[in-house]
């Protein structure tokens, strides 16, 4: 499973790794936080079209866009719970995320949120509609 701040982050950073795992028979889900609406290359619409096409080319099993605000999502309870739901839904063995340190502030923030959500998703006392607690290894 791979999480990213923007629709093209996964393809740029680890598309080859993902394709290799798909070729080995693994199912891969991608969760994008935003539609990349603040991006300087294209619009949110074109970025969504490109992510759909790249998912098809790579053979991605499922792709979800959480619709967080590009540039303005924060590390808070409501955002964490949305990611916890995704971890519980897909029950990943491996989690990939943006790098913790990057010139783009969304990337580091996304990395931290994913790391915390992976821990929290294993706590049964955190209630979500998807109740199967699951704590993968840290991203």
Secondary structure, DSSP 8 states (H G I E B T S, - for coil): -EEESSTTHHHHHHHHHHHHHHHTT---EEEES---TT-SSS-HHHHHHHHHHHHHHHT-SEEEE----TTT--SSHHHHHHHHHHHHHH--SS-B---SS-SSHHHHHHHHHHHHHHHHTT-TTS--SS---------
